[in-house]
Amino acid sequence: MEERLQKILARAGIASRRGAEELILAGRVEVDGNIVTQLGAKVDTQLARIRVDGREIRAEKKIYLLLNKPAGYITTLSDPQGRKRVSDLVQDIPERVFPVGRLDLDTEGALILTNDGTFAHSILHPSREIKRTYEALVSGSPSREALHQLTSGIELDGVYTFPAQLRVLYRQTRQSLIEVIIHEGRKRQVRRMFQAIGHRVLHLRRTAYGNLRLHGLPLGHYKVLRPSDIKQIFL
C-alpha cells in the first residue's frame, strides 16, 4: 500500500510531519537510491528502501513520553549554538523521539515527546482544543479587572486570544502565583498575556496537558506513557 513519503517518515519517528517535509525539500531523502524532493510522492514501504541522510529507516515501535523539562533546555532537536536540548534528557530511549510543540528555553514543565507524527498532529491541531495548564509566578498583584481582560481574551499582534481560565493560587504585594489554562499555542503566549496587563512573568511552569499531569515527576526526568495516560490528554 502506497503512502505519502512525509507520513512514512513521521510514523518512523524521523521527524514531525512538517519536519519530514523539510527533509524532503532539502534533498535528504532517497527512495530506492533516487533523491525525492516532491512532497506528494507516494511510496510502498513493503517494496521500497527509504534512506534519510544515507541511513535506511525502519519502522519503530510507537513510544510516548512525558518529560518534566528544566529551564535552560531548548525543544529543537539541533542547535548550532550548542545549547542543551530536551533530547539530551532521553538519550537512553532507543527510539528517536521529537517534542510535541515547544516550551521556551526559560520555561519548565510538562513536555510530551514521541515518534508518532499522527499523534503529535492530533494534539497540536487547533480543532482538538487540548488544554495546557500553567503556573505563572508574576510580579505584583494583578487586579480583578486586569485578570478579567485575560479571561475575556486580550489582543496580541492584532488578534485576540481565546478566553483563558485563571485561578489565583496565592497573592502577595510583590508577586502572585496564578494558574492559567489555555488551548492555544502562540509563541510565549502566557508571558505576553501578562506583559500586556503590566505584570512580568518571573517563573513559568506547564503542569498538564488536558488531565495528564506531572504528579510529582522530578525535574529533568521522564516517564513512558501508558494508554490510560494518553487518554487523559484528550479529556
N, C-alpha and C positions, 0 to 999 in steps of 0.2 A: 504494500500500500504506500503510495507516494504522499509525502507531507512537505510543507514549506520548510526550506532549509533552516531559516531562523528559529522556527518552532522546534526542530530537532535539536539544534544547538542549545536552546534554552532548557529543554527537557533533560538533556545530558548534563546540565549543570555547568556548561561552559560560561554562560553569562545570562543576564536577563534577556528578554525578547529584544528590547531596544539595543542592548549591548551586542547581541548577536548580529543585528542588522549592521551595526557599525563595523564589526569584524568582516562581514561580507563585503561591504562597500570599500573597505581598506585593502581588499585583495588578499586577505589572510586565510581564506577558506578554500580547500581543494576538494573536489569530488572526482574520484577515480583518476587522480593525477592532474586534473584540469582546474585552474583557478576559476571560481564562480563569483561574480560581482553583481548578479541580478537578484534583487530581493524576492522576486516572485518565483524563483526556481524551486521546483519540487524534486524530491529525492526519495527513492525507495531504500529505507535503511536496511532491508534484508539483502539487498543486492549491491548497494554502493559502498565504497570505502571513503569515509569523510575524514579529512585532516584539518586541524587548525594550527597554524604556525608549524606545520610539518609533523604534528603529533596526532596520531589516529585517535578518534574519540570512540568511546564505548558507553553504552547506556549504564548509568549509575542508579543505584537504588535511591529512592527519594528520602531525603532527610530534612528535618525541620528543627531548628534550634532557637531557643530564647536566650539571649545574651544580656547581662547587666553591664552595659557599656560604661567604662570610666571616662571622665573628661580627658582630653589630650589625645584621643584616638579618632582618626578620620574613617568615614564609612565608604570611601572609594577603595578599589582593590589594588590600585597602584598609585604611587605619588612620587613625582620627580624630586620633591624636596626631602624625601627620605623620612617623612613623619611616621609615627606609629599608626598602624592600621588595625581595624577590628579583626581582620583575618589573622593577625598575629596571635589573637587570643583563642583561636580554634584550630591551631596547627595540628593537633592530634586527631582531627577528623579527616579520614582518608578522602572523603568526597570534597569536591571543590564547590564551596558554597558562596553565595553573594548576599549582601544585605537587602532586605525588602524596605525600600525607601531609604531615608537617611536620618541621622542625628548630627547636629552641629558639633564641631570639634570640642566646644566647651560645654556640651550638654551630656548628661549622664542618663542611664536608664535602659528601659526595655527596647531591645532591637531584635527583630526576627531575621535569621539567616537561613537560606535554603538553597537547594539546587533544582527546585521545581518552579519553572518560569510561569506556568499556568496558575499555580497557587499564589505566587507573588503578584501577578497581574490582578487576581481577584481581590486581594487586599487593597491594592493601590487604586483600583478603579473607583472614580467618584460615585458611581451609581450604588456601590455597596455601602457607602457612608459608614465605614468602620471607625468606631470611636477610638481616639487616642486620649489617654488621661495623663496629665502632667501635674507636678507640684512645682509651683513657681514661688521662689523667695524674692520678693520685690522690695524696693526701697520705699520707705514711708508707709502711710496708711491710706490706701485708696478710699475715697468717699463712696457712698452708696450710689451717687449719681454717676461717678466715673465708671464704676463696675457695671452699671446699667448700660452704658454705651457698648460694653463688650458682649453682654447678654442679648443685646438688640442687634448687634452687627456694627462693625466700625469700618470706615473707608481706609483701605491700604492700596496705594498705587492706582487710585481711581476706581477700585472695585470693592464693594462691601463684602466683609467676611460673613459667613453664616453665623447665626447666633451661637455663642459659646455657653456652656453650663459652668457656673462658678460656685465654689464653696470656700468661704474663708475658714482656714484651719486654725490660724491664730493671728491676732492683730496687735502690733505694738506701735509706738510712735515712730521708731526709726525703720522698722521693717515689718512685713507681713508675709505669711505663708498662705498661698491660695491654690486650691485645686482647680484645674482647668480641663474641661473636656471639649474637644473639637473633633471634627471628622474631615477637615481639610488638611492639605499637606503643603501649604505655601512655605517658601524658604524663610526660616527664622520667624515663623508666624507668631508664636506666643510672645517672643521677645518684642516684636514690633507692635503687637497689640497693646502691651503695657507701656511701651515707649510712647505710643500715641495718646495715652491718657496721663502722661507725665510721671510714670513710675518705672524706674530701670529694673530689669531682672538681674538679680545678684547671683542666683543659682537656679538651674532648671534641671528637672529630672522627669523622664517619662516613666510612669509606673504601670501602665497597662495598655494592651490592645484589646478592645472590646472588654470582655470579662477575664481575659488572660492576664494575670498579674504576676509581679516579680515574686511575691510571697517569700521574702527573706533570702532570695538568691544573692550570694555575695557579689560585691562589685568586682568586675573582671572575670566572673565565672559564667558558665552557660549550662543549660540543661537540654536534653533531647526531648522534644515534644511528642507526646502520645496522641493518638486520635482524639481522645477525650479532651486533651489540652487544646488541640486545634479547633474543636467545636466551640470552645469558649470565646475564640476571637470573633466569631460571627453572631454571637448572642447580643 
